[in-house]
Amino acid sequence: MSLLLRNALLLDPAAGDYTEGDLRCEDGRIVETGSGLHAAGDTRVVDVAGAPVVPGLIDAHVHVTALSADLAALGSLSPSYVTAHSARIMGQMLDRGFTTVRDASGADHGLADAQAEGLIRGPRVLFCGKGLSQTGGHGDLRGRGVNQRDDHPCCAGVGRVADGVEAVRVAARDELRKGAHHIKVMASGGVASPTDRIDSTQYSMDELRAVVEEARAANRYVAAHAYTARAVNRALEAGVRTIEHGNLLDDSSVELFLRHDAFLVPTLVTYWALKEEGMAFGLPEPSWRKVDEVLDAGLRALERAARGGVRLAYGSDLLGGMHRHQNQEFRLRREVQQPIDVLRAATTNAAELAGLAGEIGTLAVGARADLLVLDGDPLEDIGVLAEPRRIRHVVQGGEVVTG
């Protein structure tokens, strides 16, 4: 399959500037850029008439199985029912310009394989399987009165409970056995979990280090859910590569990010959405009351991290009917970042985080042919990417899939 885009403004996110020219795709890859390109007679030619063309977007924190904000309910639902919802959620993500997503617990090899084989329309899925949680941690979604735990591997939940160094080793190895691209651990309390405090730390240092050791042995990495500076710092000191959220980090956290060459994945939009709509989409009231603890701090944490030179990636973390706000994160981040920096978070930075630099998040020759044709310049107004209606075409694997 061949595609030729003519008369485009091709964005290099790393350099932060455009080049006028054409772009040709063949067999799912970008094979040529330049002026006056020629292609075989069966090539689809699209004249974009000077429109900006940017790499396909990467959301580094999603939950494609989260059909409801009541995460505790997922484990009791039929996996086939959850899969049907996931297919719908993924298709809508693709329509919003996200050609690759990193799932932060819930998705498995089945969803990733189905998308890769064309059975499900949606972004490429980099999955971790189920997030690892201590008893009573962010991935343990039982209420106080529930004793029996139901986190069987075949259930559609987002977490699995493992306590102790040997148990977390086994859990990490099991997710890696199933093809996990990364391992997710819960290193602090959270909003959606019913029995922990947001300011708690979770897992001992020995447990965290054991998970990191197992991931590194498999040439993979660990992502950690963490809010407070204390939780963030413990995870970074244990060797975690990416911190998810980090709303309550401090200057000492910034120093550790730089020392360990780690990434921060803020998810501002989810707190905005949970506060506005969370209960309408299944978030239990006790969890809704927790949102204020992290909502206002998120933007300050992003500003602190950006100012300190921390590497940032784009994340949304939306649940249930709130997935539709996925692009709103662009609008929120522009309050403290320049447009090119926000765009890099969703392209080159996210690709580097995932270990796919040069493969996705770029328009360089040899990269996967994932790209967007836009109605407006995101370097002048990043809000262009906050409005999916301003995406004229989504191209994934060299095929026009939207527009």
C-alpha positions as CSV (number, residue, x, y, z in Angstrom):
1,M,0.0,0.0,0.0
2,S,1.4,3.4,-1.0
3,L,0.4,6.9,0.0
4,L,1.8,10.3,-1.2
5,L,1.1,13.5,0.6
6,R,1.8,16.6,-1.6
7,N,2.4,20.2,-0.6
8,A,2.7,19.7,3.1
9,L,4.3,21.5,6.0
10,L,6.2,18.6,7.6
11,L,6.9,19.1,11.3
12,D,10.1,17.9,12.9
13,P,9.2,17.9,16.6
14,A,12.8,17.6,17.8
15,A,13.9,20.7,15.8
16,G,10.6,22.5,16.4
17,D,10.2,23.7,12.8
18,Y,8.5,22.8,9.5
19,T,9.8,21.8,6.1
20,E,7.8,22.4,2.9
21,G,7.5,19.3,0.8
22,D,6.0,15.9,0.0
23,L,6.0,12.7,2.0
24,R,5.7,9.2,0.6
25,C,4.7,6.0,2.5
26,E,5.2,2.4,1.4
27,D,4.3,-0.8,3.3
28,G,3.5,1.1,6.5
29,R,6.7,3.1,6.6
30,I,7.8,6.6,5.6
31,V,10.2,6.0,2.8
32,E,10.8,9.4,1.3
33,T,10.4,13.1,1.9
34,G,11.3,16.1,-0.3
35,S,10.0,18.2,-3.2
36,G,8.3,16.9,-6.3
37,L,8.2,13.2,-5.3
38,H,6.9,10.6,-7.7
39,A,5.1,7.4,-7.0
40,A,3.8,4.3,-8.8
41,G,0.4,4.6,-10.5
42,D,-1.5,2.7,-7.8
43,T,-0.3,5.2,-5.1
44,R,-3.0,7.2,-3.4
45,V,-2.1,10.8,-3.7
46,V,-3.5,13.4,-1.3
47,D,-2.8,17.1,-1.9
48,V,-3.0,18.7,1.5
49,A,-2.5,22.3,0.1
50,G,0.0,23.5,2.6
51,A,-1.6,22.0,5.7
52,P,0.6,21.1,8.7
53,V,1.5,17.4,9.0
54,V,2.6,16.1,12.4
55,P,3.5,12.7,13.7
56,G,0.6,10.5,15.1
57,L,0.0,11.3,18.7
58,I,1.1,9.0,21.6
59,D,-0.9,8.9,24.8
60,A,1.4,7.4,27.5
61,H,-1.3,6.8,30.1
62,V,-4.6,5.3,29.1
63,H,-6.9,2.5,30.3
64,V,-8.6,1.2,27.2
65,T,-10.6,-1.4,29.3
66,A,-12.0,1.3,31.7
67,L,-15.6,1.4,30.4
68,S,-16.6,2.9,33.8
69,A,-15.0,5.0,36.5
70,D,-16.0,2.3,38.9
71,L,-12.9,0.2,38.4
72,A,-13.9,-2.2,41.1
73,A,-16.8,-3.4,39.0
74,L,-14.6,-4.4,36.0
75,G,-13.4,-7.6,37.6
76,S,-17.0,-8.9,37.8
77,L,-17.9,-8.2,34.2
78,S,-17.6,-10.6,31.3
79,P,-14.2,-10.2,29.6
80,S,-15.9,-10.4,26.2
81,Y,-18.2,-7.6,27.2
82,V,-15.3,-5.5,28.4
83,T,-13.5,-6.3,25.1
84,A,-16.4,-5.0,23.1
85,H,-16.3,-1.7,25.0
86,S,-12.5,-1.5,24.6
87,A,-12.9,-1.8,20.8
88,R,-15.2,1.2,20.8
89,I,-12.9,3.2,23.1
90,M,-9.9,2.4,21.0
91,G,-11.6,3.4,17.8
92,Q,-12.5,6.7,19.2
93,M,-9.0,7.3,20.4
94,L,-7.7,6.7,16.8
95,D,-10.3,9.3,15.6
96,R,-8.8,11.8,18.0
97,G,-5.4,11.4,16.5
98,F,-3.8,8.9,18.8
99,T,-2.0,6.2,16.8
100,T,-0.2,4.7,19.7
101,V,-1.2,4.4,23.4
102,R,0.6,3.0,26.4
103,D,-2.0,1.2,28.6
104,A,-1.3,1.7,32.3
105,S,-3.1,-1.5,33.4
106,G,-6.1,-3.4,32.1
107,A,-5.2,-4.1,28.5
108,D,-3.5,-7.4,27.7
109,H,-1.8,-9.2,24.8
110,G,-5.2,-10.1,23.3
111,L,-6.2,-6.5,22.7
112,A,-2.7,-5.7,21.5
113,D,-2.7,-8.6,19.1
114,A,-6.3,-7.9,17.8
115,Q,-5.3,-4.4,17.0
116,A,-2.1,-5.4,15.3
117,E,-4.0,-8.0,13.2
118,G,-6.6,-5.5,12.1
119,L,-9.4,-7.1,14.1
120,I,-9.9,-4.0,16.2
121,R,-9.7,-0.5,14.8
122,G,-7.6,1.7,17.2
123,P,-4.1,2.8,18.2
124,R,-1.2,0.5,18.6
125,V,-1.3,-0.8,22.3
126,L,1.8,-1.0,24.5
127,F,0.4,-2.9,27.5
128,C,1.5,-3.9,31.0
129,G,-1.3,-6.4,31.8
130,K,-2.4,-5.9,35.4
131,G,-0.8,-3.4,37.7
132,L,0.9,-4.7,40.8
133,S,-0.5,-3.6,44.2
134,Q,0.1,-4.5,47.8
135,T,-2.9,-5.6,49.9
136,G,-5.0,-2.4,50.6
137,G,-3.1,-0.5,47.9
138,H,-4.2,1.4,44.8
139,G,-4.8,-1.8,42.8
140,D,-6.7,-3.5,45.6
141,L,-10.2,-2.3,44.8
142,R,-12.1,-4.2,47.5
143,G,-14.2,-2.2,49.9
144,R,-13.5,-2.5,53.7
145,G,-16.3,-5.1,54.1
146,V,-15.1,-7.4,51.3
147,N,-12.7,-10.2,52.2
148,Q,-12.6,-12.4,49.1
149,R,-10.3,-11.2,46.4
150,D,-11.1,-11.8,42.7
151,D,-8.1,-10.9,40.6
152,H,-7.8,-14.1,38.6
153,P,-5.8,-13.7,35.4
154,C,-8.8,-14.2,33.3
155,C,-10.8,-11.4,35.0
156,A,-11.1,-8.0,33.4
157,G,-9.7,-6.0,36.3
158,V,-6.8,-3.5,36.3
159,G,-4.8,-4.8,39.2
160,R,-3.4,-7.9,40.9
161,V,-2.4,-8.1,44.6
162,A,1.1,-9.4,45.5
163,D,2.8,-9.0,48.9
164,G,6.4,-9.7,49.7
165,V,9.5,-9.7,47.6
166,E,9.1,-13.3,46.3
167,A,5.4,-12.7,45.4
168,V,6.1,-9.5,43.5
169,R,8.9,-11.2,41.6
170,V,6.5,-13.9,40.5
171,A,3.8,-11.4,39.6
172,A,6.2,-9.3,37.5
173,R,7.6,-12.4,35.8
174,D,4.0,-13.6,35.0
175,E,3.1,-10.3,33.4
176,L,6.4,-10.4,31.4
177,R,5.7,-14.0,30.4
178,K,2.5,-12.7,28.8
179,G,4.4,-10.1,26.8
180,A,4.1,-7.0,28.9
181,H,5.9,-4.0,27.4
182,H,6.4,-2.6,30.9
183,I,5.5,-3.4,34.5
184,K,3.1,-1.1,36.5
185,V,3.4,-0.8,40.3
186,M,1.2,1.1,42.7
187,A,3.7,3.1,44.8
188,S,1.2,5.4,46.6
189,G,-2.5,5.7,47.4
190,G,-4.9,6.9,44.7
191,V,-8.3,8.4,43.9
192,A,-10.1,5.3,42.6
193,S,-9.0,2.9,45.4
194,P,-11.4,2.7,48.3
195,T,-9.3,1.8,51.3
196,D,-6.0,3.8,51.0
197,R,-4.9,7.4,51.6
198,I,-3.5,9.5,48.7
199,D,-0.6,10.5,50.9
200,S,0.4,6.8,51.7
201,T,3.5,5.1,50.4
202,Q,3.0,1.6,49.1
203,Y,5.4,-1.3,48.7
204,S,8.6,-1.6,50.6
205,M,11.9,-0.5,49.0
206,D,12.9,-4.2,48.7
207,E,9.6,-5.0,46.9
208,L,10.1,-2.0,44.5
209,R,13.7,-3.0,43.8
210,A,12.7,-6.6,43.1
211,V,10.1,-5.5,40.5
212,V,12.7,-3.2,38.8
213,E,15.2,-6.0,38.8
214,E,12.8,-8.4,37.1
215,A,11.9,-5.8,34.5
216,R,15.5,-5.0,33.7
217,A,16.3,-8.6,33.4
218,A,13.7,-8.8,30.6
219,N,14.9,-5.5,29.0
220,R,11.7,-3.8,30.1
221,Y,11.0,-1.0,32.6
222,V,8.8,-0.1,35.5
223,A,6.1,2.6,35.6
224,A,4.9,3.7,39.1
225,H,1.6,5.3,40.1
226,A,2.8,7.9,42.7
227,Y,1.5,11.3,44.0
228,T,3.4,12.6,46.9
229,A,7.1,13.6,46.8
230,R,7.8,10.9,49.3
231,A,6.2,8.2,47.1
232,V,7.8,9.6,43.9
233,N,11.2,9.8,45.4
234,R,11.1,6.2,46.8
235,A,10.1,4.9,43.4
236,L,12.9,6.8,41.6
237,E,15.5,5.7,44.1
238,A,14.4,2.1,43.5
239,G,15.0,2.5,39.7
240,V,11.5,3.1,38.3
241,R,11.7,4.7,34.8
242,T,8.4,6.6,34.7
243,I,6.3,8.3,37.3
244,E,2.6,8.5,36.6
245,H,0.8,11.6,37.9
246,G,3.3,13.0,40.4
247,N,0.9,15.8,41.4
248,L,2.5,16.4,44.8
249,L,6.2,16.2,43.8
250,D,8.7,18.8,45.1
251,D,12.2,20.1,44.2
252,S,13.9,17.0,45.6
253,S,11.8,14.9,43.2
254,V,13.0,17.0,40.3
255,E,16.6,16.4,41.3
256,L,16.0,12.6,41.4
257,F,14.3,12.6,38.0
258,L,17.3,14.2,36.5
259,R,19.8,12.0,38.3
260,H,18.0,8.8,37.2
261,D,17.1,10.0,33.7
262,A,13.4,9.2,34.4
263,F,10.2,10.5,32.9
264,L,7.1,12.1,34.4
265,V,3.7,11.5,32.9
266,P,1.3,14.1,34.3
267,T,-2.4,13.4,33.7
268,L,-4.1,16.7,34.4
269,V,-7.2,16.1,32.4
270,T,-8.4,13.2,34.4
271,Y,-8.8,15.2,37.6
272,W,-10.6,18.0,35.8
273,A,-13.0,15.4,34.3
274,L,-13.4,13.4,37.5
275,K,-14.4,16.5,39.4
276,E,-16.9,17.6,36.8
277,E,-18.3,14.2,35.7
278,G,-16.8,11.4,37.7
279,M,-19.8,10.4,39.8
280,A,-22.1,10.5,36.7
281,F,-19.8,7.8,35.1
282,G,-19.6,5.5,38.1
283,L,-16.9,7.0,40.4
284,P,-17.9,6.2,44.0
285,E,-18.5,9.3,46.2
286,P,-15.6,8.5,48.6
287,S,-13.3,8.5,45.6
288,W,-14.8,11.7,44.2
289,R,-14.1,13.4,47.5
290,K,-10.4,12.6,47.1
291,V,-10.0,14.5,43.8
292,D,-9.5,17.9,45.4
293,E,-6.3,16.6,47.1
294,V,-4.6,16.4,43.7
295,L,-6.6,18.6,41.3
296,D,-5.1,22.0,42.1
297,A,-1.5,20.6,42.7
298,G,-1.2,19.0,39.2
299,L,-0.5,22.1,37.2
300,R,2.0,23.4,39.8
301,A,3.8,20.1,39.6
302,L,3.9,20.2,35.8
303,E,5.3,23.7,35.9
304,R,8.0,22.7,38.5
305,A,9.0,19.7,36.5
306,A,9.1,21.5,33.2
307,R,11.1,24.4,34.7
308,G,13.6,21.9,36.2
309,G,14.2,20.1,32.9
310,V,12.4,16.8,33.7
311,R,11.5,14.8,30.6
312,L,7.7,14.9,30.2
313,A,5.3,12.6,28.3
314,Y,1.6,13.1,27.5
315,G,-1.0,11.2,29.5
316,S,-4.8,11.4,30.0
317,D,-5.8,8.5,32.4
318,L,-9.5,9.0,31.6
319,L,-12.2,6.5,32.6
320,G,-15.7,5.6,31.3
321,G,-17.6,8.3,29.4
322,M,-14.8,10.8,30.2
323,H,-12.5,9.3,27.5
324,R,-13.9,11.9,25.1
325,H,-11.9,14.6,26.8
326,Q,-8.6,12.9,25.8
327,N,-7.4,15.9,23.8
328,Q,-8.2,18.4,26.5
329,E,-4.8,17.7,28.1
330,F,-3.2,19.8,25.3
331,R,-5.3,22.8,26.4
332,L,-4.5,22.4,30.1
333,R,-0.8,22.0,29.6
334,R,-0.5,25.2,27.5
335,E,-1.1,27.2,30.7
336,V,2.5,26.5,31.7
337,Q,4.3,25.1,28.6
338,Q,5.1,26.3,25.1
339,P,3.1,24.6,22.3
340,I,6.2,22.8,20.9
341,D,7.0,21.3,24.3
342,V,3.4,20.0,24.7
343,L,3.6,18.5,21.3
344,R,7.0,16.8,22.0
345,A,5.4,15.3,25.1
346,A,2.9,13.5,22.8
347,T,5.4,12.6,20.1
348,T,9.2,12.4,20.5
349,N,9.3,12.3,24.3
350,A,6.6,9.6,24.6
351,A,8.4,7.5,21.9
352,E,11.6,7.7,23.8
353,L,9.9,6.8,27.0
354,A,8.5,3.6,25.3
355,G,11.8,2.7,23.8
356,L,10.6,3.4,20.3
357,A,12.5,6.6,19.4
358,G,12.8,6.8,15.6
359,E,10.0,4.3,15.2
360,I,7.0,6.4,16.2
361,G,6.6,10.1,17.1
362,T,8.5,11.3,14.1
363,L,8.2,11.9,10.4
364,A,11.7,10.7,9.7
365,V,12.4,8.3,6.9
366,G,12.2,4.7,8.2
367,A,9.6,5.5,10.9
368,R,6.2,4.0,11.0
369,A,3.9,6.0,8.8
370,D,1.6,7.4,11.6
371,L,0.7,11.0,11.0
372,L,-1.9,13.7,11.2
373,V,-3.0,16.4,8.7
374,L,-4.2,19.4,10.6
375,D,-6.5,22.3,10.0
376,G,-4.3,24.9,11.7
377,D,-0.8,25.3,13.1
378,P,-0.3,23.7,16.5
379,L,2.9,25.7,17.1
380,E,0.9,28.9,17.0
381,D,-2.0,27.4,18.9
382,I,-1.7,24.0,20.6
383,G,-5.5,24.2,20.9
384,V,-5.6,22.9,17.3
385,L,-4.8,19.4,18.8
386,A,-7.4,19.9,21.5
387,E,-10.1,19.9,18.9
388,P,-10.4,16.6,17.1
389,R,-12.6,18.2,14.4
390,R,-9.5,20.1,13.3
391,I,-7.7,16.9,12.4
392,R,-8.4,16.5,8.6
393,H,-6.8,13.1,8.2
394,V,-5.4,10.4,10.5
395,V,-2.9,8.2,8.8
396,Q,-1.8,5.0,10.6
397,G,0.6,2.5,9.1
398,G,0.5,4.5,5.8
399,E,-3.3,4.2,5.4
400,V,-5.7,7.0,5.7
401,V,-8.0,5.8,8.5
402,T,-9.9,9.0,9.3
403,G,-10.9,11.8,7.0
